[in-house]
Amino acid sequence: MTMINENNIPLQKVEECFLSDKNIELYILREDLIHPEISGNKWRKLKYNLKAAKENGCSQLLTFGGAFSNHIAATAAAGKEFGIKTIGIIRGEETLPLNSTLQLAKENGMIFKYISREQYREDNKYESSFIDELENEFGQFYMVPEGGSNALAIKGCTEIINNINLDFDVITVGCGTGGTISGLIAALDNTKQILGFPALKGGEFLRDDIEDLLTEYEAELNEQAKNTNYQLICDYHFGGFAKVKPNLIGFIREFKSKHNILLDFIYTGKMLFGLYDMIQNSDDWNNKKIIAIHTGGLQGNKGFEERLGITI
């Protein structure tokens, strides 16, 4: 068993000439070091859901994702780690041989059920009739939504800030389903600015999802979200979710070479590319202390190598 390391996460300072010239301090919160397979925000989101599943007497956990989903891979690994069966409802048709993500999930014991993209649409896959069908097929299960984002996930993500032992002005994070940034909003007051970088094209829609998640968090856990000083930066999606361009690939390669930190293509790579670009083209950041969260998800890089031949 590999131990979960959630309370000893380092802040790694990034040294760049353009940062020094503007008297900016930038630190990477290395959430990717939590666990080799259940890293970053994936562990934060699963932590209290796993606990709730066991408290509710559920011996299996069911969730949803695409064929290259970090959440699917992390859920399977968490199930193996903590002794709970996992079921993955996968968008699209089965393709053999399995890609690296699904192969890893299978090796960690996850059972797959493939459904059509039409049926997978959010207004279909969470319908009670479909959930009833799944229960008839698999028996009782604890359900975690796609991407893992729910009230308990937000609770887990509030704990990200426990490893930040210095004062700061701005905190940044990549966004997929909005759960991680919701955790930061719930944990921080308005003296801290929060910037979320959606990985999806047209990511402004996430604002409504974030508000819905925070409402759920407040209602179910009787907690109050504290921060209204947050913003979504929607200009660095590189064409959409799981899309890349040569300048992003070059940035990730150079960042690894200079700082010995591997970034993922979907979230943290895009977020840091955007952050660098914004800092270099504006004086609004001068004299700021910035925390950038590395949310892990590095297993997803293997998918880019398989599909596009991209290596770092």
C-alpha positions as CSV (number, residue, x, y, z in Angstrom):
1,M,0.0,0.0,0.0
2,T,1.3,3.5,-0.9
3,M,0.7,6.0,1.8
4,I,-1.4,9.1,1.0
5,N,0.7,12.2,1.6
6,E,-1.8,15.0,2.0
7,N,-0.3,17.0,4.9
8,N,3.3,17.4,3.8
9,I,3.0,19.0,0.4
10,P,5.8,21.4,-0.5
11,L,5.6,24.9,-1.9
12,Q,8.3,25.1,-4.6
13,K,9.4,28.5,-5.6
14,V,9.8,29.2,-9.3
15,E,12.7,31.5,-10.3
16,E,12.3,33.4,-13.6
17,C,14.0,36.7,-14.6
18,F,10.7,38.3,-15.7
19,L,9.3,37.5,-12.2
20,S,12.3,39.0,-10.4
21,D,12.0,42.1,-12.6
22,K,8.5,42.7,-11.4
23,N,9.2,41.7,-7.8
24,I,6.8,38.7,-8.1
25,E,7.1,35.6,-6.0
26,L,5.6,32.5,-7.6
27,Y,5.2,29.2,-5.8
28,I,3.9,25.8,-7.1
29,L,1.9,23.9,-4.5
30,R,2.9,20.3,-5.4
31,E,-0.4,18.6,-4.9
32,D,0.8,16.1,-7.6
33,L,3.0,14.5,-4.9
34,I,0.1,13.3,-2.8
35,H,0.1,9.8,-4.3
36,P,1.4,8.3,-7.6
37,E,-2.0,7.5,-8.9
38,I,-4.5,9.4,-6.7
39,S,-2.8,12.7,-6.9
40,G,-3.8,16.3,-6.5
41,N,-7.4,17.3,-6.6
42,K,-8.5,13.8,-7.5
43,W,-7.6,12.6,-3.9
44,R,-9.1,15.8,-2.4
45,K,-12.4,15.1,-4.1
46,L,-12.5,11.4,-3.4
47,K,-11.4,11.5,0.3
48,Y,-14.7,12.3,2.0
49,N,-16.8,10.4,-0.7
50,L,-14.8,7.3,0.1
51,K,-15.5,7.8,3.8
52,A,-19.2,8.4,3.2
53,A,-19.4,5.2,1.1
54,K,-18.0,3.1,3.9
55,E,-20.2,4.8,6.5
56,N,-23.3,4.1,4.4
57,G,-22.3,0.4,4.2
58,C,-21.6,0.5,0.4
59,S,-19.1,-2.0,-0.8
60,Q,-18.8,-0.5,-4.2
61,L,-18.5,3.0,-5.7
62,L,-19.8,4.0,-9.1
63,T,-18.7,7.0,-11.2
64,F,-18.6,8.3,-14.7
65,G,-15.9,9.5,-17.1
66,G,-14.4,9.4,-20.6
67,A,-11.9,6.9,-21.9
68,F,-8.9,9.1,-20.8
69,S,-10.4,10.4,-17.6
70,N,-8.0,11.2,-14.7
71,H,-11.0,10.8,-12.4
72,I,-11.7,7.3,-13.6
73,A,-8.0,6.3,-13.1
74,A,-7.8,7.8,-9.7
75,T,-11.1,6.3,-8.5
76,A,-10.0,2.8,-9.5
77,A,-6.7,3.3,-7.7
78,A,-8.4,4.7,-4.6
79,G,-10.8,1.7,-4.6
80,K,-7.8,-0.7,-4.6
81,E,-6.1,1.3,-1.9
82,F,-9.0,1.4,0.4
83,G,-10.7,-1.9,-0.3
84,I,-13.9,-0.8,-2.1
85,K,-15.0,-2.1,-5.5
86,T,-15.3,0.4,-8.3
87,I,-17.5,0.7,-11.4
88,G,-16.7,3.1,-14.2
89,I,-19.5,4.2,-16.6
90,I,-17.5,5.1,-19.7
91,R,-18.6,7.4,-22.4
92,G,-18.5,5.8,-25.9
93,E,-17.8,2.4,-27.3
94,E,-15.2,-0.1,-26.0
95,T,-12.0,0.1,-28.0
96,L,-9.4,-2.7,-27.7
97,P,-6.7,-2.8,-26.8
98,L,-7.5,-0.5,-23.8
99,N,-5.7,2.8,-23.7
100,S,-3.2,3.4,-20.8
101,T,-5.9,5.1,-18.6
102,L,-8.4,2.3,-18.8
103,Q,-5.8,-0.4,-18.6
104,L,-4.5,1.1,-15.4
105,A,-8.1,1.3,-14.0
106,K,-8.7,-2.3,-15.0
107,E,-5.5,-3.4,-13.3
108,N,-6.7,-1.6,-10.2
109,G,-9.9,-3.7,-10.3
110,M,-12.4,-1.3,-11.9
111,I,-15.4,-2.9,-13.8
112,F,-16.4,-0.9,-16.9
113,K,-19.8,-0.3,-18.5
114,Y,-19.7,1.5,-21.8
115,I,-22.7,3.7,-22.9
116,S,-23.3,5.8,-26.0
117,R,-22.4,9.4,-26.1
118,E,-26.1,10.4,-26.4
119,Q,-27.0,8.4,-23.3
120,Y,-23.9,9.8,-21.5
121,R,-25.2,13.4,-21.8
122,E,-25.6,14.8,-18.3
123,D,-29.4,15.1,-18.5
124,N,-29.5,11.3,-19.3
125,K,-26.9,9.6,-17.3
126,Y,-28.1,11.0,-13.9
127,E,-31.8,10.3,-14.6
128,S,-33.3,8.1,-11.8
129,S,-34.5,5.5,-14.4
130,F,-30.9,5.0,-15.6
131,I,-29.5,4.9,-12.0
132,D,-32.2,2.3,-11.2
133,E,-31.0,0.2,-14.2
134,L,-27.4,0.4,-12.9
135,E,-28.5,-0.7,-9.5
136,N,-30.4,-3.7,-11.0
137,E,-27.2,-4.6,-12.9
138,F,-24.6,-4.0,-10.2
139,G,-26.4,-3.9,-6.9
140,Q,-26.3,-1.1,-4.4
141,F,-23.5,1.4,-4.9
142,Y,-22.3,4.8,-3.7
143,M,-22.4,7.2,-6.7
144,V,-19.8,10.0,-7.4
145,P,-20.5,12.3,-10.3
146,E,-18.3,12.8,-13.3
147,G,-15.1,14.6,-12.3
148,G,-15.9,13.8,-8.7
149,S,-17.4,17.2,-7.9
150,N,-20.0,17.3,-5.2
151,A,-20.4,18.8,-1.7
152,L,-18.0,16.3,-0.1
153,A,-15.5,17.0,-2.9
154,I,-15.6,20.7,-2.1
155,K,-15.0,19.8,1.6
156,G,-11.9,17.9,0.6
157,C,-10.7,20.7,-1.7
158,T,-11.0,23.3,1.1
159,E,-8.1,21.4,2.7
160,I,-5.7,22.3,-0.1
161,I,-4.9,25.5,1.7
162,N,-3.7,23.6,4.8
163,N,-0.3,23.2,3.2
164,I,0.2,26.9,2.4
165,N,2.4,28.3,5.2
166,L,3.0,31.8,3.9
167,D,0.9,34.8,3.1
168,F,0.0,35.4,-0.5
169,D,-2.1,37.6,-2.7
170,V,-3.3,35.4,-5.5
171,I,-4.0,31.7,-5.9
172,T,-4.5,30.0,-9.3
173,V,-5.9,26.6,-10.4
174,G,-7.0,24.8,-13.6
175,C,-10.7,24.1,-13.9
176,G,-12.7,21.1,-15.3
177,T,-15.9,20.6,-13.4
178,G,-15.4,23.5,-11.0
179,G,-15.0,21.4,-7.8
180,T,-11.5,22.5,-6.9
181,I,-12.0,26.2,-7.3
182,S,-15.2,25.9,-5.3
183,G,-13.2,24.4,-2.5
184,L,-10.8,27.4,-2.6
185,I,-13.8,29.8,-2.7
186,A,-15.2,28.0,0.4
187,A,-11.9,28.1,2.3
188,L,-10.5,31.6,1.6
189,D,-11.8,35.1,2.5
190,N,-11.9,38.1,0.1
191,T,-8.4,39.2,0.9
192,K,-7.2,36.5,-1.5
193,Q,-7.8,36.7,-5.2
194,I,-8.7,33.3,-6.8
195,L,-8.2,32.7,-10.6
196,G,-9.5,29.7,-12.3
197,F,-8.3,28.7,-15.8
198,P,-11.0,26.5,-17.5
199,A,-9.6,23.7,-19.7
200,L,-12.8,23.8,-21.8
201,K,-13.6,26.2,-24.6
202,G,-16.2,28.7,-23.6
203,G,-15.4,28.0,-19.9
204,E,-17.5,31.0,-18.6
205,F,-20.4,28.5,-18.2
206,L,-18.5,27.1,-15.2
207,R,-19.6,30.1,-13.2
208,D,-23.1,28.7,-13.0
209,D,-21.7,25.2,-12.1
210,I,-19.5,26.7,-9.4
211,E,-22.5,28.6,-7.9
212,D,-24.5,25.4,-7.9
213,L,-21.8,23.4,-6.2
214,L,-21.4,26.1,-3.6
215,T,-25.1,26.1,-2.9
216,E,-25.0,22.3,-2.6
217,Y,-22.0,22.6,-0.2
218,E,-23.6,25.1,2.0
219,A,-27.0,23.3,2.1
220,E,-25.6,19.7,2.7
221,L,-22.7,20.5,5.0
222,N,-24.1,23.6,6.7
223,E,-21.0,25.5,5.7
224,Q,-20.7,29.0,4.2
225,A,-18.5,29.8,1.2
226,K,-16.5,32.9,2.1
227,N,-14.9,34.3,-1.1
228,T,-16.5,36.4,-3.9
229,N,-13.1,37.6,-5.1
230,Y,-12.7,35.0,-7.9
231,Q,-12.5,35.1,-11.6
232,L,-12.4,32.7,-14.5
233,I,-9.7,33.2,-17.2
234,C,-11.1,31.6,-20.3
235,D,-8.5,32.5,-22.9
236,Y,-6.1,29.6,-22.5
237,H,-8.0,26.5,-23.4
238,F,-5.9,25.9,-26.6
239,G,-8.9,24.8,-28.6
240,G,-10.8,22.9,-25.9
241,F,-10.6,20.1,-23.5
242,A,-7.8,17.6,-24.3
243,K,-6.6,19.9,-27.1
244,V,-3.0,21.1,-27.4
245,K,-0.9,23.3,-29.6
246,P,2.8,23.4,-30.3
247,N,3.4,26.5,-28.0
248,L,1.8,24.6,-25.0
249,I,3.9,21.6,-25.7
250,G,7.0,23.7,-25.9
251,F,6.1,25.5,-22.7
252,I,5.6,22.3,-20.7
253,R,8.9,20.9,-22.0
254,E,10.8,24.1,-21.1
255,F,9.2,24.3,-17.7
256,K,10.2,20.7,-16.9
257,S,13.8,21.4,-18.0
258,K,14.1,24.6,-16.0
259,H,12.3,23.7,-12.8
260,N,12.2,19.9,-12.8
261,I,8.4,19.9,-12.5
262,L,6.3,17.9,-14.9
263,L,3.0,19.5,-15.9
264,D,-0.1,17.9,-17.4
265,F,-1.4,19.0,-20.8
266,I,-5.1,19.5,-19.7
267,Y,-5.0,21.6,-16.5
268,T,-1.8,22.8,-14.8
269,G,0.1,23.2,-18.1
270,K,-2.6,25.5,-19.6
271,M,-3.0,27.3,-16.3
272,L,0.7,28.1,-15.9
273,F,1.1,29.0,-19.6
274,G,-1.8,31.5,-19.1
275,L,-0.4,32.9,-15.9
276,Y,3.1,33.4,-17.4
277,D,1.5,35.2,-20.4
278,M,-0.7,37.4,-18.3
279,I,2.2,38.4,-16.0
280,Q,4.5,39.2,-18.9
281,N,1.9,41.4,-20.6
282,S,0.7,43.4,-17.6
283,D,2.0,45.3,-14.7
284,D,-1.0,44.4,-12.6
285,W,0.9,41.5,-11.1
286,N,3.9,43.6,-9.9
287,N,4.9,42.9,-6.2
288,K,2.4,40.1,-5.9
289,K,2.9,36.7,-4.1
290,I,1.2,34.0,-6.2
291,I,0.4,30.4,-5.4
292,A,-0.2,28.1,-8.4
293,I,-1.8,24.7,-7.5
294,H,-0.4,21.7,-9.3
295,T,-3.5,19.4,-9.4
296,G,-1.7,16.3,-10.6
297,G,-3.3,14.3,-13.4
298,L,0.0,13.3,-14.9
299,Q,-1.2,9.9,-15.9
300,G,-3.2,11.7,-18.6
301,N,0.0,12.7,-20.4
302,K,0.3,9.0,-21.6
303,G,-2.9,9.5,-23.6
304,F,-1.3,12.3,-25.5
305,E,1.7,10.1,-26.2
306,E,-0.6,7.3,-27.4
307,R,-2.9,9.5,-29.6
308,L,-0.6,12.2,-30.8
309,G,3.0,10.9,-30.2
310,I,3.7,13.8,-27.9
311,T,6.5,13.1,-25.3
312,I,7.9,15.3,-22.7
